[in-house]
Amino acid sequence: MKTGLPALLALLLLPPAAFAGRPLNTEDAATLDDRACQLESWVDRTRGRVTDFSFVPACGLFGVEWQAGAVRTHEAGHSATSATFVQGKHAFRSIDDGDWGVGLVAGVVRDPLREAKNDWGDPFVIVPVSLGFGADKDTRWLVHLNLGTARNRQDARNLTLWGVAVEKPVTAAFTAVAEAFGENAAKPWLRAGGRWSLAEGFDVDLTWVTRAGAPSAERYWSLGLHWEAAGVLP
């Protein structure tokens, strides 16, 4: 079975994290509070009939948001775990505390379809910077900028990772999102859609992801959820 392309890119190119989390790939400069936890899960469906199921829990502890995730890919009647990752994120200054923030994300991505069981995966480091525009934190524009690097051990080369994302509350329950992200000088991936708040700490989202000139296997819908709760850890 071929590796699901959206699954690998979602994990290798800026693994999803705190809230700008779902549905953005681009990291924000904010983390969960200590002892708080969240669960993000989503389904990506390509026009090439490949479906990726992702499950990503995370918790805040010692000022770091710790996260682990896995992707299960279904294609042509077969299913396999196509990607896993672990990462930690620390916000030196959180966008939640003012009009700008900066952080650091570091982790490892592993492709079980490529690597042996004792291989530890491809490491990555990302610096997220977030900017807020507007006096009201509930309605302001948020812009997230990412720059980072990843090591592709199989090809013995380093990759430059980048991302630019925008989110803007339109109503009390709906936030519009858009982003561009990619690696090196390759054509960027583009995402657009929105996030709906259904209850306190519980959101759902729907976005469309593509890139210019891409075949059907590189275009997909993404439907996800985000659940967050404070004081989960003792």
C-alpha positions in Angstrom: 0.0 0.0 0.0 1.3 3.5 -0.8 1.8 5.9 2.0 -1.1 8.4 2.2 0.4 11.7 1.1 -1.8 14.0 3.2 -0.9 11.9 6.3 2.8 12.3 5.9 2.7 15.9 5.0 0.4 16.7 7.9 2.9 15.2 10.2 6.2 16.1 8.6 5.2 19.6 7.6 4.4 21.3 10.8 2.6 18.7 13.0 -0.7 20.0 14.4 -0.5 21.5 17.9 -2.1 23.9 20.3 -4.8 26.3 19.4 -4.3 27.4 16.4 -4.2 23.6 16.3 -7.1 22.2 14.4 -7.6 22.8 11.6 -4.2 24.6 11.0 -0.9 22.9 10.3 0.9 26.1 11.2 1.9 26.3 14.8 0.9 29.2 17.1 2.9 30.7 20.0 0.6 29.4 22.7 0.4 26.2 24.8 -2.0 24.4 27.0 -2.0 25.4 30.7 -0.3 23.0 33.1 -2.5 20.0 33.9 -4.9 20.8 31.0 -5.3 18.3 28.2 -6.8 18.2 24.8 -7.7 15.7 22.1 -7.7 16.5 18.4 -8.9 14.0 15.8 -9.7 14.3 12.2 -10.3 12.6 8.8 -8.7 13.6 5.6 -10.3 12.3 2.4 -8.5 12.8 -1.0 -10.1 12.9 -4.4 -7.9 9.9 -5.1 -10.0 7.9 -2.5 -7.3 7.7 0.2 -8.6 8.3 3.7 -6.4 9.2 6.7 -7.6 9.0 10.3 -5.6 11.0 12.8 -5.6 10.8 16.6 -3.6 13.4 18.6 -3.8 13.7 22.4 -1.8 16.4 24.3 -1.3 17.7 27.9 0.5 20.6 29.5 3.1 19.9 32.2 6.1 21.9 33.4 5.4 24.8 31.0 5.5 22.5 28.0 2.7 21.1 25.9 3.5 17.4 25.3 1.9 15.8 22.3 1.8 12.4 20.5 0.0 11.4 17.4 -0.7 8.7 14.9 -2.2 8.4 11.4 -4.0 5.4 10.0 -4.3 5.3 6.2 -7.0 3.4 4.3 -6.4 2.8 0.6 -7.7 0.2 -1.8 -9.3 -1.9 0.9 -6.2 -2.0 3.1 -5.3 -0.1 6.3 -1.9 0.7 8.0 -0.4 3.1 10.4 1.3 5.5 8.0 2.9 8.1 10.4 3.5 8.7 14.1 5.1 11.6 16.0 5.9 13.0 19.4 6.7 16.7 20.1 7.0 19.3 22.9 6.2 23.0 22.6 7.1 25.9 24.9 5.8 29.4 24.5 8.5 31.9 25.8 5.8 34.6 25.4 2.2 33.5 24.7 0.0 35.3 22.2 -2.8 34.7 24.8 -1.0 37.2 27.1 -0.6 40.1 24.6 -0.3 41.2 21.0 2.6 38.9 20.1 4.1 35.6 21.1 7.1 33.4 20.3 7.8 29.7 21.1 9.8 26.6 20.2 8.6 23.2 18.9 10.8 20.1 18.7 9.9 16.5 18.0 10.4 13.4 15.9 8.3 12.1 13.0 8.4 8.4 12.1 7.1 6.6 9.0 6.4 3.0 10.0 6.0 2.0 6.3 9.6 3.2 5.6 11.5 2.6 8.8 12.4 -0.5 10.9 10.9 -0.8 14.4 14.1 0.3 16.0 14.5 3.4 13.9 13.7 6.6 15.8 12.4 8.8 12.9 13.1 12.2 11.4 13.7 15.1 14.0 12.3 18.6 13.4 12.5 22.0 15.1 10.1 24.9 14.5 9.9 28.5 15.8 6.4 29.9 15.8 5.7 33.6 16.0 2.1 34.9 16.5 0.8 38.4 16.1 -2.6 39.8 17.2 -4.2 42.7 15.4 -7.1 44.4 17.3 -7.8 45.5 20.8 -10.5 42.9 21.5 -9.0 39.4 21.9 -12.3 37.8 21.1 -12.6 39.4 17.6 -9.0 40.3 16.6 -7.1 38.9 13.6 -4.3 36.4 14.5 -1.4 35.8 12.2 1.0 32.9 12.8 4.4 32.6 11.1 6.6 29.5 11.2 10.2 28.7 10.2 11.9 25.5 11.0 14.0 22.6 9.8 13.6 18.8 9.6 16.1 16.1 8.9 15.2 13.5 6.3 17.4 10.6 7.4 16.5 8.4 4.5 17.7 10.9 1.9 20.4 12.3 4.2 19.2 15.9 3.7 17.8 18.8 5.7 14.5 20.4 4.9 13.4 24.0 5.5 9.8 24.1 6.9 7.7 27.3 6.7 4.1 28.3 7.3 1.9 31.4 7.3 -1.7 31.2 8.8 -4.5 33.7 9.5 -7.6 33.2 11.7 -10.4 35.7 12.3 -13.6 35.2 14.4 -16.6 36.0 12.2 -19.3 35.3 14.8 -19.2 34.2 18.4 -19.3 30.6 17.2 -17.4 30.7 13.8 -13.8 31.4 13.0 -12.5 31.6 9.4 -9.0 30.2 8.8 -6.5 30.1 5.9 -2.9 29.1 5.6 0.0 28.3 3.2 2.7 25.9 4.3 5.4 23.8 2.7 9.1 22.8 2.5 12.1 24.3 0.7 11.1 25.9 -2.6 8.4 23.4 -3.5 4.9 24.6 -4.4 3.1 25.5 -1.2 0.1 23.7 0.2 -3.0 25.9 0.7 -5.8 25.5 3.2 -9.1 27.4 3.7 -12.2 26.8 5.8 -13.5 27.4 9.3 -13.9 26.3 12.8 -17.2 26.1 14.8 -17.5 26.3 18.6 -20.3 24.0 19.6 -19.7 24.1 23.4 -17.0 25.4 25.8 -13.8 23.6 25.0 -15.3 21.7 22.0 -15.0 22.7 18.4 -15.4 21.1 15.0 -13.8 22.2 11.7 -14.0 21.7 8.0 -11.3 22.8 5.5 -10.1 22.2 1.9 -6.4 21.6 1.2 -4.7 21.8 -2.2 -1.8 23.2 -4.1 -1.5 24.7 -7.6 -1.3 22.1 -10.3 -1.7 19.2 -7.9 -3.1 15.8 -8.9 -6.2 14.5 -7.2 -4.1 12.6 -4.6 -2.8 16.0 -3.3 -6.3 17.6 -2.8 -8.4 16.7 0.1 -11.1 17.6 2.6 -10.3 17.6 6.3 -13.0 17.2 9.0 -11.9 17.4 12.6 -12.7 18.1 16.2 -10.9 19.7 19.1 -11.8 18.9 22.8 -10.0 20.7 25.7 -10.4 20.5 29.4 -8.5 22.1 32.3 -7.2 20.3 35.4 -7.2 16.9 33.9 -3.9 15.8 35.3 -3.5 15.5 39.1 
